[in-house]
Amino acid sequence: DEPHDDSPAGFLMEVPRGSSCDVGMLHGPIHDSRKRCTLEFWFHVPAADEVVEEIILVRRCVCKTEEDLSKLCSSTHRENFVWELALLPSAELEFRTSGGTILNSSDSGDDEDFGGKSSDMMGDFGGDDESTTEMSAHGEIFWQRWNHVCLIFSSKNQETLTECSVTIMMKGLRVASTTARIIPPGLDEEKLEDSTAVDGALIDSVILFGLNPVGNLRITELRLWSCERNEDDIKMMMYEYLRAAETKKKFKVKIRSKNKGDTEKKKVKMEGSTLIAPPKYGKGRLAFPRS
């Protein structure tokens, strides 16, 4: 087996401090609405024998102005990382933070609510007859198949600024959770509870996807929500296209009538169209070809 080619590669998304994507962690009490976040996406990996080193599926790190982007996109460059999610050759996922927290997807801890093996965690992206006979072990991905992963962050009820609850979900099921410690790179210990200092340390950050890839690694349907999505929400929508999100036009959600006090059906109004509900299964459903 040959090691992966660690040439700089990956998808980069800028996350400047105070932007719409700067959510989930490291926010003080005046930014309470920014303290929750859900990040989800689908990924496809080749056969197990082709993955001999870990793949960084997603990583958030601070981007210094003078830093070379090619260096930033190297999986081994971790000087300024905040957190990351890695795919291990063992088929497990591992979440790590700058504060030393490590959470493995196969470690359910003492929480009895975590799902073990389940038919909801199996098969191809859209499902087929062959896939319904297979199940993955708890917290392990499928090789040569599409896998859905979701990270849920919340610092809303934490005692300190650097604490954040983290949950890993796979195919709509919770598999592992912990309270993580996240430290902004380069910030002195005595300034960790200083919101202004934390803001300065995170003035420019990025989220990177697909570092140290192998051939045929594919990532799609990246979704970032500024809330904690529950299992039902994720299961209902993870196979659906979000057509409204594909447009660049802003949209408004109308919940109450201006003339009546009663609640109307929720409508999403856009310029030139009105969306009443997400597409039903079979219409607008995600269906990707098998490898």
C-alpha positions as CSV (number, residue, x, y, z in Angstrom):
1,D,0.0,0.0,0.0
2,E,1.3,3.4,-0.9
3,P,0.7,6.5,1.2
4,H,-1.6,9.2,0.0
5,D,-0.2,12.1,-2.0
6,D,-0.2,15.0,0.6
7,S,0.1,17.6,-2.1
8,P,-1.9,20.7,-1.1
9,A,-5.5,20.0,-2.1
10,G,-9.0,20.7,-0.8
11,F,-12.0,22.9,-0.8
12,L,-11.6,26.2,1.2
13,M,-14.4,28.3,2.6
14,E,-13.6,31.6,4.3
15,V,-15.1,32.2,7.7
16,P,-14.2,35.7,8.9
17,R,-15.2,36.7,12.4
18,G,-18.8,37.8,12.5
19,S,-19.8,36.2,9.2
20,S,-22.9,34.0,8.7
21,C,-20.7,30.9,8.9
22,D,-19.0,31.9,12.2
23,V,-21.3,30.0,14.5
24,G,-21.3,27.2,17.0
25,M,-18.4,28.0,19.4
26,L,-16.2,30.6,21.0
27,H,-18.9,33.3,21.3
28,G,-19.6,35.4,24.4
29,P,-23.0,36.2,25.9
30,I,-23.7,39.2,23.6
31,H,-23.7,36.8,20.6
32,D,-26.1,34.1,22.1
33,S,-27.6,33.4,18.7
34,R,-24.2,32.3,17.3
35,K,-23.7,29.6,19.9
36,R,-25.2,26.7,17.9
37,C,-24.3,25.1,14.6
38,T,-24.9,22.0,12.5
39,L,-22.6,21.0,9.7
40,E,-23.6,18.1,7.5
41,F,-22.4,16.6,4.2
42,W,-22.2,13.4,2.1
43,F,-18.9,11.8,1.2
44,H,-17.8,8.8,-0.8
45,V,-14.6,6.9,-0.4
46,P,-13.0,4.0,-2.4
47,A,-12.1,0.5,-1.2
48,A,-10.6,0.2,2.3
49,D,-7.2,-1.0,1.0
50,E,-6.8,2.3,-0.7
51,V,-7.1,4.4,2.5
52,V,-3.8,3.7,4.3
53,E,-3.6,7.1,6.0
54,E,-6.2,9.3,7.6
55,I,-8.2,11.7,5.5
56,I,-9.2,15.1,6.9
57,L,-12.8,15.4,5.9
58,V,-13.2,18.9,7.4
59,R,-11.0,21.2,9.4
60,R,-11.4,24.7,10.7
61,C,-8.3,26.7,11.2
62,V,-7.1,30.3,11.7
63,C,-5.6,31.8,8.5
64,K,-2.9,34.3,9.0
65,T,-2.6,37.0,6.4
66,E,1.0,36.1,5.5
67,E,0.4,32.3,5.5
68,D,0.8,30.4,2.2
69,L,-2.5,28.8,1.2
70,S,-0.7,25.7,-0.1
71,K,0.7,25.2,3.4
72,L,-2.7,25.7,4.9
73,C,-4.2,23.0,2.7
74,S,-1.7,20.4,3.8
75,S,-3.2,17.8,6.2
76,T,0.0,17.8,8.3
77,H,0.0,21.5,8.9
78,R,-1.9,21.8,12.2
79,E,-0.3,24.8,13.8
80,N,-3.4,27.0,13.6
81,F,-6.2,24.4,13.6
82,V,-9.3,24.9,15.8
83,W,-11.0,21.6,15.2
84,E,-11.1,18.8,12.6
85,L,-12.9,15.6,11.6
86,A,-10.7,12.8,10.3
87,L,-11.6,9.5,8.6
88,L,-9.3,6.8,9.9
89,P,-8.2,3.7,8.0
90,S,-10.2,1.7,10.6
91,A,-13.4,3.2,9.1
92,E,-14.0,5.3,12.2
93,L,-14.4,9.0,12.3
94,E,-12.4,11.0,14.8
95,F,-13.1,14.6,16.0
96,R,-10.2,16.6,17.5
97,T,-9.9,20.1,18.9
98,S,-7.0,22.5,19.6
99,G,-7.8,22.1,23.3
100,G,-6.9,18.4,23.2
101,T,-10.3,16.8,23.0
102,I,-10.6,13.6,20.9
103,L,-14.0,12.0,20.2
104,N,-14.1,8.7,18.2
105,S,-17.3,7.8,16.4
106,S,-17.3,4.3,17.8
107,D,-17.2,5.6,21.4
108,S,-20.8,6.1,22.6
109,G,-19.7,6.7,26.2
110,D,-22.3,6.1,28.9
111,D,-25.2,7.5,26.9
112,E,-27.8,4.7,26.3
113,D,-29.7,6.8,23.8
114,F,-27.0,6.3,21.1
115,G,-28.0,4.1,18.2
116,G,-26.0,1.0,17.6
117,K,-26.3,-0.9,14.4
118,S,-29.3,0.2,12.3
119,S,-30.7,-0.2,8.9
120,D,-30.8,3.6,8.7
121,M,-27.0,3.6,8.6
122,M,-26.6,1.5,5.5
123,G,-26.5,1.4,1.8
124,D,-25.9,3.6,-1.2
125,F,-26.9,7.2,-1.3
126,G,-30.4,6.6,-2.5
127,G,-30.7,3.0,-1.2
128,D,-31.2,-0.2,-3.3
129,D,-32.2,-3.8,-2.8
130,E,-28.7,-5.0,-2.3
131,S,-27.9,-2.4,0.4
132,T,-30.8,-3.4,2.6
133,T,-29.0,-6.6,3.6
134,E,-26.0,-4.8,5.0
135,M,-25.3,-2.9,8.2
136,S,-22.2,-1.1,9.3
137,A,-20.7,-1.5,12.8
138,H,-21.5,1.2,15.3
139,G,-19.7,4.4,14.3
140,E,-18.0,3.0,11.2
141,I,-18.5,4.2,7.6
142,F,-19.2,2.1,4.5
143,W,-16.4,1.7,2.0
144,Q,-17.2,2.3,-1.7
145,R,-20.6,3.8,-0.6
146,W,-22.0,7.2,0.1
147,N,-21.9,8.2,3.8
148,H,-23.7,11.0,5.5
149,V,-22.1,12.7,8.5
150,C,-23.3,15.5,10.7
151,L,-21.5,17.6,13.4
152,I,-23.6,19.4,15.9
153,F,-22.0,22.1,18.0
154,S,-23.5,24.0,21.0
155,S,-21.8,26.3,23.4
156,K,-25.1,27.8,24.6
157,N,-25.2,26.3,28.1
158,Q,-21.5,25.9,28.8
159,E,-19.8,27.4,31.8
160,T,-16.7,28.8,30.0
161,L,-16.2,30.5,26.6
162,T,-13.9,27.6,25.4
163,E,-16.3,24.8,26.1
164,C,-18.6,23.4,23.5
165,S,-20.8,20.2,23.3
166,V,-20.1,18.2,20.1
167,T,-22.2,15.4,18.6
168,I,-21.3,13.2,15.7
169,M,-24.2,11.8,13.7
170,M,-24.0,9.2,10.9
171,K,-26.9,8.6,8.5
172,G,-29.2,10.5,10.9
173,L,-28.2,8.6,14.1
174,R,-26.2,10.0,17.0
175,V,-23.1,7.8,17.5
176,A,-20.9,9.9,19.9
177,S,-21.0,13.0,21.9
178,T,-18.8,14.9,24.4
179,T,-18.0,18.4,25.8
180,A,-15.0,19.6,24.0
181,R,-12.4,22.3,24.9
182,I,-11.6,24.6,22.0
183,I,-8.7,27.1,22.3
184,P,-8.1,29.8,19.7
185,P,-4.6,29.3,18.3
186,G,-2.0,31.7,19.7
187,L,-4.2,33.0,22.5
188,D,-2.6,33.1,26.0
189,E,-4.3,31.1,28.8
190,E,-5.2,34.2,30.8
191,K,-7.1,35.6,27.8
192,L,-9.3,32.6,27.0
193,E,-12.3,34.1,28.8
194,D,-11.8,37.5,27.2
195,S,-14.4,37.8,24.3
196,T,-12.5,40.7,22.7
197,A,-9.3,38.7,22.7
198,V,-11.0,35.7,21.2
199,D,-12.6,37.8,18.5
200,G,-9.1,39.1,17.6
201,A,-7.7,35.6,17.4
202,L,-10.4,34.4,15.1
203,I,-10.5,37.5,12.9
204,D,-9.7,35.4,9.8
205,S,-10.4,31.7,9.7
206,V,-11.3,29.1,7.1
207,I,-13.1,25.7,6.9
208,L,-11.3,23.2,4.7
209,F,-12.7,20.0,3.2
210,G,-10.9,16.9,1.8
211,L,-7.3,17.2,2.9
212,N,-4.9,14.3,2.1
213,P,-7.4,12.8,-0.3
214,V,-7.3,9.5,-2.2
215,G,-8.5,9.0,-5.7
216,N,-12.3,9.1,-6.1
217,L,-12.9,10.8,-2.8
218,R,-16.1,12.8,-3.3
219,I,-17.8,15.3,-1.0
220,T,-21.2,16.9,-1.8
221,E,-24.3,18.6,-0.3
222,L,-22.4,20.7,2.2
223,R,-24.9,22.3,4.6
224,L,-24.2,24.7,7.5
225,W,-27.1,25.6,9.8
226,S,-27.0,28.2,12.6
227,C,-29.0,25.9,14.9
228,E,-29.0,22.4,16.5
229,R,-30.9,20.2,14.1
230,N,-32.4,17.1,15.6
231,E,-32.4,13.5,14.3
232,D,-35.9,13.8,12.7
233,D,-34.9,17.0,10.8
234,I,-31.7,15.5,9.5
235,K,-33.3,12.2,8.5
236,M,-36.2,14.0,6.7
237,M,-34.0,16.3,4.6
238,M,-30.6,14.6,4.1
239,Y,-31.8,12.9,0.9
240,E,-33.4,16.1,-0.4
241,Y,-32.1,18.9,-2.6
242,L,-32.4,22.3,-1.0
243,R,-33.5,24.2,-4.1
244,A,-34.0,27.5,-2.3
245,A,-30.4,27.4,-1.1
246,E,-29.2,27.1,-4.7
247,T,-30.4,30.5,-5.6
248,K,-28.6,33.7,-4.7
249,K,-31.8,35.6,-3.9
250,K,-32.8,36.2,-0.3
251,F,-36.0,34.7,0.9
252,K,-38.4,35.5,3.8
253,V,-40.4,33.1,5.9
254,K,-44.0,34.2,6.6
255,I,-45.3,32.7,9.8
256,R,-48.2,35.0,10.9
257,S,-50.7,37.0,9.0
258,K,-50.5,40.8,9.4
259,N,-54.2,41.0,9.6
260,K,-55.0,38.0,11.7
261,G,-53.6,36.7,15.0
262,D,-53.9,33.1,14.0
263,T,-50.9,31.2,12.6
264,E,-50.9,30.4,8.9
265,K,-49.1,27.7,7.1
266,K,-45.5,28.5,6.9
267,K,-44.6,29.8,3.4
268,V,-41.2,30.6,2.0
269,K,-41.6,33.6,-0.4
270,M,-39.1,34.2,-3.1
271,E,-39.0,36.6,-6.0
272,G,-41.2,35.0,-8.7
273,S,-42.1,31.8,-6.7
274,T,-43.5,30.4,-3.5
275,L,-42.3,27.2,-1.8
276,I,-44.8,25.5,0.4
277,A,-42.9,22.5,1.5
278,P,-39.7,20.5,0.7
279,P,-39.9,18.1,-2.2
280,K,-41.4,14.7,-1.4
281,Y,-39.3,11.5,-1.7
282,G,-38.9,10.6,-5.3
283,K,-39.1,14.2,-6.4
284,G,-35.9,16.2,-5.9
285,R,-34.4,13.2,-4.1
286,L,-30.7,12.9,-4.1
287,A,-29.7,9.8,-6.2
288,F,-26.0,9.4,-7.0
289,P,-24.6,6.7,-9.3
290,R,-22.8,3.8,-7.7
291,S,-19.0,3.7,-8.0
